[in-house]
Every structure is written in C-alpha cells, then in structure tokens.
Amino acid sequence: MSKKLWKKILTTFVSTIVILNVCDVKVHSQERQSTNDLTATTSSGTEGWQERVSPVATTLNHQFKGKPAVTLRVKNIPIFTFIGQNSQAKSQELLEKINQLQPESLEQIKVTWQSANRSYSIKINSELLVELNKTVFLSDTTKNPKTDAIQAANRLIRLLGNSSSLVKVEKETSLVKVQRDINYLKVRKKGVASWYGPGFHGNKTANGERFNSKDYTAAHKTLPFGTKVKVTNLSNGRSVIVRINDRGPFIKGREIDLSAQAARVLEISGIAQVKLEVVNF
C-alpha cells in the first residue's frame, strides 16, 4: 500500500475521532443543562432552603418561626409565603395555576373581600386563584391584609401580564351589614320577588360573570355573592334554591330579582310574595 493511501486513511480516521468527541461534548453539555433546569439548590446560607424550578415559578422550602414554610416566587420575585403542615400542597397547587396562566387572562384579575372568611382573595375571571389569610400571605407583608392582596395581584400583572392597569379592591360588603341582613331574613322571611331575563342574557353581572337567564340565580342588594337562598312562592308553595350573583332589585319594595328560569319554576309571571331562607352563606 502506498504512503499516499496510508496518509489519506490516517487523516480520515483522525477527523472521525474529532467529530465524535465534539458530539460527545455537546450531548453531555445538554444533559447537564437539562439537569440544572429540573432541579437547583440555593446557596443563600440559610440551612434547609431548597429550590424547585418550573417554567415561571419557583418554590423555596424553609422554616418560618419554627414552622415549615414555602415561599413562591415568580421570575425570582417573592410573592406568596405559605406556612403550616399544608404549605407544600397549597404552594404546589398555586404554582401549577400560575404556570398555566395566559397573559391576557390577567386583565381580569381582581381582589375581593370574603366577608364569610374575613379575608381577601385574588380571583381571575371570577375563579379563585389564592386566598390570603394567616397561613398564606405576601412574602414581604405590610401587615395590612388589603394592601398585601393588592400588591400581590399587581406583581402578578407586572411580571406575567400584558396589562399595565393596577388592581383595586372590589366594593366591599360590610360584615356587620351582611350579618344584619342575614338576621333580617331570619326574622322577616317574606318579601316581593320580581324577575329579569330578556335583554340581560349574556350581560355581565355585578360579580363579573355572564348572566344566564337559564341558570338558577338571583340579584339581591346586600347578600354576599355566592349565597344560596331558598325562595318559596307563597301563592302556590313552589320553591327553588338560587345563587346570588348580581345586585338589585332597585325598585322600592322589592326584595329579590330572580332569573327567568327560577321565576318559571315558581310560576311567577310578574311579581309575587315570597318567603326567603338563607341555606348557605
């Protein structure tokens, strides 16, 4: 075999080895990067802190005043801290919700006062995102629950949304006023009911959802949204349970405004004397 042929074979062999080594380096580099993306640990100097990396959010496990705690961060900005035995499960649930959020959905974010639980909640499209209370709070809390809720919602908007508008708290219903109204219904259970439907179907109700005249819902001036009320038509004894999702009626002397479907079940064609009973608050 000629020297020229040997030289060509040797050159081809060396080139092949170089190419294989380069490919091997790239594969190992990608594997290391994938591993780093899946898990990471922080070296902040605080013992017991661990970080779980996800597409948007990060959770840090630690101790808070001797209790197990988890801090949820969005794009490395601390937002919510969970404490107690259920902190892991609750933080993971919120982490998954945040990772599924679409930027445009944050235009519908709002802060509401939950009078039943005496706490503030952050909702998107009327669906609960997180409730702030003694075990779930703003990481750098201001000690003011209302301010904390607003700041948390606004951080989500700035970090994840396309909207520059800031959140304001929905009109709050006084707990004292609500309780007074509940007591009023327990004592004076009779009132005038009317109904609405044509021309309102598809419009937004006071709680933000779309009015469906075929649902069993009703409007009341003060009862908290979500309250379920049993309404009985005193003229025929027929009854139905409705959910409060709107405000009204605003005509003097009327107690409740029913959806067309609820009025149909009660056989009310105009107005009627009814008995009201709060069955869920």
Stockholm file with secondary structure:
# STOCKHOLM 1.0

chainA/1-281         MSKKLWKKILTTFVSTIVILNVCDVKVHSQERQSTNDLTATTSSGTEGWQERVSPVATTLNHQFKGKPAVTLRVKNIPIFTFIGQNSQAKSQELLEKINQLQPESLEQIKVTWQSANRSYSIKINSELLVELNKTVFLSDTTKNPKTDAIQAANRLIRLLGNSSSLVKVEKETSLVKVQRDINYLKVRKKGVASWYGPGFHGNKTANGERFNSKDYTAAHKTLPFGTKVKVTNLSNGRSVIVRINDRGPFIKGREIDLSAQAARVLEISGIAQVKLEVVNF
#=GR chainA/1-281 SS CCHHHHHHHHHHHHHHHHHHHHHHHHHHHHHHHHHHHHCBCCCSSCTTCEEEECSSEEEEEEEETTEEEEEEEETTEEEEEEESTTHHHHHHHHHHHHHTCCGGGGGGEEEEEETTTTEEEEEETTEEEEEESSSEEETTCCSCHHHHHHHHHHHHHHHHCSCCCCCCBCCCCCHHHHHHHHHHHHHCCEEEEEEECTTTTTSBCTTSSBCCTTSSEEECSSSCTTCEEEEEETTTCCEEEEEEEECCCCSTTEEEEEEHHHHHHHTCSSCEEEEEEEEEC
#=GC SS_cons         CCHHHHHHHHHHHHHHHHHHHHHHHHHHHHHHHHHHHHCBCCCSSCTTCEEEECSSEEEEEEEETTEEEEEEEETTEEEEEEESTTHHHHHHHHHHHHHTCCGGGGGGEEEEEETTTTEEEEEETTEEEEEESSSEEETTCCSCHHHHHHHHHHHHHHHHCSCCCCCCBCCCCCHHHHHHHHHHHHHCCEEEEEEECTTTTTSBCTTSSBCCTTSSEEECSSSCTTCEEEEEETTTCCEEEEEEEECCCCSTTEEEEEEHHHHHHHTCSSCEEEEEEEEEC
//
